[in-house]
């Protein structure tokens, strides 16, 4: 989705516009997949993604603000 946004911005003359991911979600309210292990995988993948950029803009970090409140409910 991020690369799709980059393409749209480029078509509108905004090739130099940076984006900021203001929130990325994790099911803090619980659920079958809301385990500590899955949370760790999710956050490791998110960090790798924002550090390394996208195929459209590789090696260009993406500013990300993450709400890290994680509550697991059984």
GUFIDREN-152852 format. One record per residue: residue in one letter; z, y, x of N, C-alpha, C in turn. Coordinates in steps of 0.05 Angstrom, whole numbers, padded with zeros to 5 digits, always signed. Atoms other than C-alpha are relative to their C-alpha. Example, Ala and Ser with C-alpha at 12.3 -4.5 7.8 and 13.67 -1.06 7.14 Angstrom:
<atoms>
A+00000-00024+00018+00156-00090+00246+00000+00024+00018;S-00001-00024-00016+00143-00021+00273+00014+00022-00015;
</atoms>
This chain:
<atoms>
X+00000-00024+00016+00000+00000+00000+00000+00025+00017;X-00001-00024-00017+00014+00048+00057-00028+00007+00010;X+00027-00005-00009-00056+00039+00085-00018+00011-00022;X+00016-00010+00023-00086+00051+00016+00006+00030-00004;X-00007-00029+00002-00049+00117+00014-00013+00015+00022;X+00013-00014-00022-00074+00135+00083-00030+00004-00005;X+00028-00002+00006-00146+00121+00061-00005+00022-00021;X+00003-00021+00020-00138+00164-00001+00005+00028+00012;X-00005-00026-00012-00108+00221+00040-00024+00008+00018;X+00023-00006-00017-00166+00216+00090-00024+00010-00017;X+00022-00007+00017-00217+00220+00033+00003+00028-00011;X-00006-00027+00011-00183+00284+00009+00004+00021+00022;X-00002-00019-00022-00183+00316+00078+00028+00000+00013;X-00027+00000-00010-00111+00297+00095+00004-00021+00021;X-00002+00022-00020-00124+00251+00155+00025+00004+00018;X-00023-00005-00018-00067+00284+00194+00026+00002-00015;X-00025-00001+00015-00016+00282+00138+00016-00026+00005;X-00018+00023-00004+00043+00237+00153+00014-00006-00027;X-00015+00007+00024+00080+00199+00099+00028-00008+00008;X-00028+00008-00004+00154+00184+00092+00006-00020-00022;X-00009+00019+00020+00180+00122+00058+00028+00008-00007;X-00026-00011+00007+00238+00151+00020+00020-00021-00009;X-00019+00021+00008+00267+00086-00006-00015-00027+00000;X+00011+00027+00000+00255+00012+00001+00022-00017-00013;X-00021+00014+00015+00292-00036-00045+00005-00028+00007;X-00010+00028-00002+00332-00099-00041+00017-00005-00024;X-00015+00005+00025+00362-00133-00102+00030-00002+00004;X-00029+00000-00006+00433-00111-00090+00016-00009-00024;X-00014+00009+00023+00451-00131-00161+00002-00030-00002;X-00002+00029+00000+00444-00204-00143-00026-00013-00008;X+00023+00015+00007+00396-00258-00163-00001-00024+00019;X+00001+00025-00015+00376-00326-00136-00008+00005+00029;X+00010-00004-00028+00341-00298-00074+00016+00021+00015;X-00016-00021-00013+00393-00244-00058+00022-00012+00018;X-00019+00012-00019+00425-00281+00000+00002+00018+00025;X-00004-00014-00026+00452-00253+00066-00024-00005+00018;X+00022+00007-00018+00397-00291+00103-00025+00014-00008;X+00024-00014+00009+00342-00262+00059+00002+00030+00005;X-00004-00028-00005+00371-00193+00066-00006+00007+00029;X+00006-00003-00029+00369-00200+00142-00029-00001+00006;X+00030+00002-00004+00296-00222+00140-00014+00025-00011;X+00012-00024+00012+00278-00165+00093+00003+00024+00018;X-00005-00023-00016+00310-00112+00137-00013-00002+00028;X+00014+00004-00025+00283-00141+00202-00030+00006-00003;X+00029-00005+00005+00212-00141+00172-00005+00030-00005;X+00003-00029+00006+00221-00070+00146+00001+00016+00026;X-00003-00014-00025+00244-00045+00214-00025-00004+00017;X+00025+00006-00016+00185-00079+00249-00024+00016-00011;X+00023-00014+00012+00136-00049+00199+00001+00030+00006;X-00001-00029-00004+00161+00022+00205-00001+00008+00029;X+00001-00006-00029+00167+00019+00281-00029-00003+00010;X+00026+00007-00011+00098-00011+00293-00024+00012-00014;X+00022-00011+00015+00056+00025+00241-00015-00020-00016;X+00017+00017+00018+00001-00004+00198-00026-00005+00014;X+00026+00005-00012-00068-00032+00213-00017+00026+00001;X+00015-00025+00000-00097+00036+00194+00010+00020+00021;X-00012-00018-00020-00050+00074+00239+00020-00015+00018;X-00017+00016-00017-00023+00025+00291+00015+00017+00020;X-00017-00013-00021+00032+00045+00340+00009+00028-00009;X-00009-00026+00011+00049+00104+00294+00023-00006-00019;X-00024+00006+00016+00120+00098+00268-00001+00015-00026;X-00002-00012+00027+00134+00113+00195+00029+00008-00004;X-00027-00009+00006+00194+00155+00179+00010-00014-00026;X-00011+00014+00023+00238+00116+00131+00029+00006-00003;X-00028-00004+00008+00303+00132+00096+00008-00023-00017;X-00007+00024+00014+00337+00069+00074+00028+00002-00011;X-00027+00003+00011+00395+00062+00026+00009-00028+00007;X-00009+00026-00011+00434+00006+00059+00023-00012-00015;X-00022+00012+00015+00485-00008+00005-00009-00027-00010;X+00008+00027+00007+00481-00083-00003+00024-00013-00013;X-00021+00013+00014+00524-00117-00055-00011-00026-00011;X+00009+00026+00010+00515-00191-00068+00020-00010-00022;X-00016+00009+00022+00540-00218-00134-00006-00029-00005;X+00003+00029+00005+00552-00292-00147+00002-00005-00030;
</atoms>
